[in-house]
Amino acid sequence: MNREEVQLLGFEIVAYAGDARSKLLEALKAAEASDFAKAEALVEEAANCIAEAHKAQTSMLAQEAAGEEIPYSITMMHGQDHLMTTILLKDVIHHLIELYKRGAK
């Protein structure tokens, strides 16, 4: 894997994580409006985006584990940062939606 390929994977991870983040924040707004079906659907869409980001990440990790030299890339680091913070946001949003559900009862 060359540096350009690593950078492209980084951009791919940023894109998927960014889409997931947007969907999660939209899900929170839906929950605030007591539209829990929409909120859950958006969380599921976000989870699918996160899964796609993981696929990109895993392909690179597998190559490195197989002994291939993976060049350093700030873009990849940026992608990893976006992915991890989005995963954390997903966990927080899940709990916030549950709190909104309890308040709606």
N, C-alpha and C positions, 0 to 999 in steps of 0.2 A: 504494500500500500504506500503510495507516495503522498507527499505533503498536500497536493491539490485534492486528492481523494479524501484525506482526513478532513480538510477544510469543508468539502462538500457535505460530508457526513455531519460535521458540526452545524452547518447551516440547516440541514435536514432536521436535526434534533431541535434546534432553535425554533424552526417553523412549526413542528408538531407540538412542542411544549407551549409555544405562544398561542396556538389555536386552542389547546386544552385550557390554558389560563383564561382566555376570553370566555370560553364556554362555562367555566366554573364561576366566574364573576357574574355572568348572565344568569346562571342557576341560582345564585344567591339573591339576585333581584327578583327572580320568579318566586322564590320562597318567601321573601319579604311581602310579596303580593298574595301570598297563600296559594299560589299556583304550583302545588307540590308535584303534580304529574309532569309539568314542564321542567321543573327543577331536577327531578330524577332523570328525565330523558337527557337533559344537558350534561349532567354528571356522567351518565353512561357514554355520551359522545366524547366527553373529555377523557374518559378512561381509555377509549379506543385510540385517541390521539396519543396518549401517553404510551400505550402498547406499541404503536408504530415508532415512536421515538426510541423505545427500548430495543426494538428490532435493529435499528440503525446502530445503536450503542453496542449491542451484543455482537453484531458482525465484526466490529472493530476489536472488541475484547477477545473474541475467539481467535482472530488472526494473531493478536499479540500473544495469546496463550500458546499458540502453535509455534511460537518462536520468531514470528515476523517482526522486524523492526518497524515500529510505528512512529512517524515523525511528530515532533511537538507542534501543537497548533493552538494559538490563543482562541481561534474560532471554536475549536472543539471544547476547550475549557469553558468558554462562554455557553456553549450548548449544554454541557454537563451541569453548569450552574442553573440554567433555566429549567432543565429537566428536574433537578432535585428540589428546587423551590416550588415548582408546579406540583410535584408529588406531595409535598408538605401542604400546599394550599388545598389540594383535593381532600386530604384528611381533615383539615380545619373546616372546609366548606361542608363536608358531610356532617360534622357535629353541629354546625350552625343551622343547617337545614332541619336536623332533628329537634333543635331547640325551638325553631319557628313552628314546627309541627305541634310540639307540646303546648305552645302558647296559643295555637289556633283552636285547641280543644275546649 
